[in-house]
Amino acid sequence: MSNPGSGTEVSATTPVRVKPKREEGCIAITHEKKYYEIDGAGGTVFVKRSLSRDEWLVNMKGEIVVPRITMERLRNKVAAIAFVRRNTQVPVPTVRAAFEDRGCYYIIMDTIPGVVMRDIPPEKKPAVVEEAARYMATLHETKSDVMGGFAGVACLPYRLDVAVPHDDPLEFGKAGLHEFVLCHNDLSQNNIIVDPETFKINGIIDWEYAGFYPREFDGAFYNRPGPSTALEGEENDVRRLLEILDECRRK
C-alpha cells in the first residue's frame, strides 16, 4: 500500500549507533520510521511507526541523525486522512488505530489493493495523471483562513522544509495575498495506488505533509516518476516558495 522507499533505507554499509532490529513483518527501515505489513484473519494491515531514540542512525560523519518532527508529521497524517475522508471524495486509507507508546508513534491502516503508479505501464499513465489532477483540484477547492497542518505544526513540503532553518518559529498570518488551500504536498507517483486492471486510482497515501497552504506548494509530481523535488533539468521552485513563505509570515 505504501512506499517506504521515499526515505533512506538502512543497508549493510550504513553505520548505525545500534542497528535497528528488523522484527517479523518489518518490510523497511528508514532514518525516521519502520514499516510493517502484517497478515491476519481480517486481511493485511500496514503499520508505520517512528523510531525510538535507541534506533536513531549515525551518518557517515559519525553524527546522530535526529528525526525531524516525525511524530508530529505522523499525527498530522492521521488528522489529514480523517479530514479528507469527511470532506471530499478523494480515496484515502482506512486508519484502524493511531497511538503513542514509549516514545514511538504508531499508525495501523488497512492496505490499499493495487500497485504504485510508478510501476504501471507508461502508456497507461496519462489517464491516471488526469485522474490525479482532478483529485488535486478537488483538494484545492477546500480553503482555510489559517495556514498550516492539522496537528498544530507547519508540516511544510519536504523540498521546502529542508531549506528552512529548523529553529524558525514559522508563525503565519491570515489568508490575504495568498489563499490557503488543502494541499497533499507529496503527490508523487509513489503515493498513488492504482488498480492494475482498470488503472483507476484506488487510493492516495502518505498525507504527512498535508495542510492548508498556498497552492504553489502542491507540486504536480505525479506527472513523472521520482520524488517530490525537482529532478535534473526541471525548474526548482524552492526559491519562489521561500518568497511566498516570507509573504505569508505574521508581520
C-alpha positions as CSV (number, residue, x, y, z in Angstrom):
1,M,0.0,0.0,0.0
2,S,2.7,2.4,0.9
3,N,6.1,3.2,-0.5
4,P,8.6,3.4,2.3
5,G,11.4,3.9,-0.2
6,S,11.0,7.7,-0.1
7,G,13.4,7.7,2.9
8,T,16.9,6.2,3.2
9,E,16.8,2.5,3.8
10,V,19.4,1.0,6.1
11,S,22.0,-1.0,4.2
12,A,24.9,-3.1,5.2
13,T,27.3,-0.2,4.7
14,T,25.2,2.4,6.7
15,P,26.9,2.9,10.1
16,V,24.4,2.9,12.9
17,R,24.7,3.5,16.7
18,V,22.6,0.4,17.4
19,K,21.4,-1.5,14.3
20,P,17.6,-1.3,14.4
21,K,16.1,-4.7,14.9
22,R,14.1,-6.0,11.9
23,E,11.2,-7.7,13.6
24,E,8.9,-10.2,11.9
25,G,6.7,-8.3,9.4
26,C,9.1,-5.4,9.1
27,I,9.4,-4.6,5.4
28,A,11.6,-1.5,5.6
29,I,13.6,0.9,7.8
30,T,14.4,4.5,7.1
31,H,16.2,7.1,9.1
32,E,12.8,8.2,10.5
33,K,10.5,5.2,10.6
34,K,9.9,1.5,10.5
35,Y,7.3,-0.1,8.2
36,Y,5.4,-3.4,8.6
37,E,2.9,-5.5,6.7
38,I,1.1,-8.0,8.9
39,D,-1.3,-10.7,7.7
40,G,-4.3,-11.6,10.0
41,A,-7.7,-13.1,9.9
42,G,-9.2,-9.8,8.8
43,G,-6.7,-9.2,6.0
44,T,-3.3,-7.4,5.7
45,V,-2.7,-4.3,7.7
46,F,0.1,-1.8,7.2
47,V,1.9,-0.4,10.2
48,K,4.1,2.7,10.3
49,R,5.9,3.9,13.4
50,S,8.6,6.4,14.4
51,L,11.9,5.2,15.6
52,S,12.7,5.0,19.2
53,R,15.7,7.1,20.4
54,D,18.0,4.0,20.6
55,E,17.2,3.3,17.0
56,W,18.4,6.6,15.6
57,L,21.0,6.2,13.0
58,V,24.5,7.7,12.7
59,N,25.6,9.2,9.3
60,M,28.9,8.8,7.5
61,K,30.3,11.8,9.6
62,G,29.6,10.0,12.8
63,E,26.7,12.3,13.7
64,I,23.5,11.1,15.1
65,V,20.6,11.6,12.7
66,V,17.8,13.1,14.8
67,P,14.4,12.6,13.0
68,R,12.8,16.0,12.4
69,I,9.2,16.3,13.8
70,T,8.5,12.7,12.8
71,M,5.9,12.2,15.5
72,E,4.2,15.5,14.7
73,R,4.0,14.6,11.0
74,L,2.5,11.2,11.8
75,R,-0.1,12.8,13.9
76,N,-0.7,15.3,11.1
77,K,-1.1,12.4,8.7
78,V,-3.9,10.8,10.7
79,A,-5.7,14.0,11.1
80,A,-5.4,14.9,7.5
81,I,-6.7,11.5,6.3
82,A,-9.7,11.9,8.7
83,F,-10.4,15.4,7.3
84,V,-10.1,14.4,3.7
85,R,-12.4,11.4,4.2
86,R,-15.1,13.6,5.9
87,N,-14.9,16.5,3.4
88,T,-14.0,15.1,0.0
89,Q,-14.4,12.1,-2.3
90,V,-10.6,11.6,-2.6
91,P,-9.8,8.0,-1.8
92,V,-7.6,7.6,1.3
93,P,-6.5,4.7,3.5
94,T,-8.6,3.5,6.4
95,V,-6.9,4.1,9.7
96,R,-7.7,1.4,12.3
97,A,-5.6,2.9,15.2
98,A,-3.1,5.6,15.9
99,F,-1.3,6.0,19.2
100,E,1.9,6.8,21.1
101,D,3.7,4.2,23.2
102,R,7.1,4.5,24.9
103,G,8.2,7.4,22.7
104,C,7.1,5.9,19.4
105,Y,4.0,6.9,17.4
106,Y,2.2,4.0,15.6
107,I,-0.3,4.1,12.7
108,I,-2.2,1.0,11.8
109,M,-4.1,1.0,8.5
110,D,-5.8,-1.3,6.1
111,T,-3.7,-1.9,3.0
112,I,-5.0,-0.5,-0.3
113,P,-5.0,-3.1,-3.1
114,G,-3.2,-2.2,-6.2
115,V,0.2,-1.1,-7.4
116,V,2.0,2.2,-7.1
117,M,1.5,4.4,-10.2
118,R,5.3,4.4,-10.7
119,D,5.1,0.7,-11.7
120,I,2.3,0.7,-14.2
121,P,3.0,0.7,-18.0
122,P,3.9,4.1,-19.4
123,E,1.1,4.0,-21.9
124,K,-1.5,3.7,-19.1
125,K,-0.2,6.7,-17.1
126,P,-1.8,9.6,-19.0
127,A,-5.3,8.6,-17.7
128,V,-4.0,8.2,-14.2
129,V,-2.3,11.6,-14.4
130,E,-5.7,13.1,-15.5
131,E,-7.5,11.5,-12.5
132,A,-4.8,12.6,-10.1
133,A,-5.1,16.1,-11.4
134,R,-8.8,16.0,-10.8
135,Y,-8.2,14.9,-7.2
136,M,-5.7,17.7,-6.6
137,A,-8.2,20.2,-8.0
138,T,-10.8,18.8,-5.6
139,L,-8.5,19.2,-2.6
140,H,-7.8,22.8,-3.7
141,E,-11.5,23.7,-3.6
142,T,-11.3,23.4,0.2
143,K,-9.9,26.5,1.8
144,S,-8.9,28.0,5.1
145,D,-8.1,31.4,6.6
146,V,-5.3,29.8,8.5
147,M,-2.1,28.4,7.1
148,G,-0.6,25.2,8.5
149,G,-1.1,21.5,9.2
150,F,-3.7,19.6,11.1
151,A,-1.8,18.8,14.3
152,G,-0.6,22.3,15.3
153,V,2.6,22.1,13.4
154,A,3.5,23.6,9.9
155,C,4.4,20.4,8.0
156,L,6.0,22.1,5.0
157,P,6.5,20.1,1.9
158,Y,9.9,18.3,2.1
159,R,11.6,20.3,-0.6
160,L,10.8,23.5,1.3
161,D,11.3,22.1,4.8
162,V,14.9,21.2,4.2
163,A,15.5,24.8,3.0
164,V,14.1,26.5,6.2
165,P,16.3,26.7,9.4
166,H,14.9,24.2,11.9
167,D,14.8,26.9,14.6
168,D,12.5,29.1,12.6
169,P,9.2,29.6,14.5
170,L,7.1,29.7,11.3
171,E,4.2,31.9,12.5
172,F,1.8,32.8,9.8
173,G,-0.8,35.5,9.3
174,K,-4.3,35.1,8.0
175,A,-5.0,34.5,4.3
176,G,-4.6,37.6,2.3
177,L,-2.1,38.0,-0.6
178,H,-2.2,34.2,-0.9
179,E,-5.2,32.0,-0.3
180,F,-4.7,28.8,1.7
181,V,-6.0,25.6,0.0
182,L,-5.9,22.0,1.1
183,C,-2.7,20.5,-0.2
184,H,-1.3,17.0,-0.2
185,N,2.3,18.4,-0.6
186,D,3.8,15.0,-1.6
187,L,1.6,13.8,-4.5
188,S,4.2,11.8,-6.4
189,Q,3.7,8.5,-8.4
190,N,5.0,6.7,-5.3
191,N,1.9,7.8,-3.3
192,I,-0.8,6.9,-5.8
193,I,-2.2,3.4,-5.6
194,V,-3.7,2.2,-8.9
195,D,-5.9,-0.8,-9.8
196,P,-3.6,-2.9,-12.1
197,E,-6.6,-3.9,-14.3
198,T,-8.7,-0.8,-14.6
199,F,-5.9,1.7,-13.9
200,K,-8.2,3.7,-11.8
201,I,-6.8,5.2,-8.6
202,N,-7.7,3.1,-5.5
203,G,-6.1,5.4,-3.0
204,I,-3.8,8.3,-2.3
205,I,-1.4,7.7,0.6
206,D,1.3,9.5,2.7
207,W,-0.5,12.6,4.0
208,E,2.2,13.6,6.4
209,Y,2.9,17.0,4.8
210,A,-0.8,17.8,4.2
211,G,-2.4,21.0,5.3
212,F,-3.7,24.4,4.2
213,Y,-1.0,26.2,2.2
214,P,-0.6,28.4,-0.9
215,R,-1.5,26.2,-3.9
216,E,2.0,26.7,-5.3
217,F,3.3,24.4,-2.5
218,D,1.4,21.4,-4.0
219,G,3.6,20.4,-6.9
220,A,2.1,18.1,-9.6
221,F,4.8,15.5,-9.1
222,Y,2.6,12.7,-10.4
223,N,3.5,13.7,-13.9
224,R,6.7,11.7,-13.8
225,P,8.4,9.1,-11.7
226,G,10.6,10.3,-8.9
227,P,10.5,12.2,-5.6
228,S,8.5,15.4,-4.8
229,T,11.5,17.6,-5.6
230,A,12.9,19.0,-8.8
231,L,14.9,16.5,-10.9
232,E,17.8,17.4,-13.1
233,G,16.6,19.6,-16.0
234,E,13.4,20.6,-14.1
235,E,12.7,24.1,-12.7
236,N,13.5,24.2,-9.0
237,D,10.7,26.2,-7.3
238,V,12.2,26.3,-3.8
239,R,13.4,29.9,-4.1
240,R,9.9,31.1,-5.2
241,L,8.3,29.0,-2.4
242,L,10.6,30.7,0.2
243,E,9.5,34.1,-1.1
244,I,5.8,33.0,-0.7
245,L,6.6,31.7,2.7
246,D,8.0,35.0,3.8
247,E,5.0,36.8,2.3
248,C,2.7,34.6,4.5
249,R,4.5,35.2,7.8
250,R,2.8,37.1,10.6
251,K,4.0,40.7,10.5
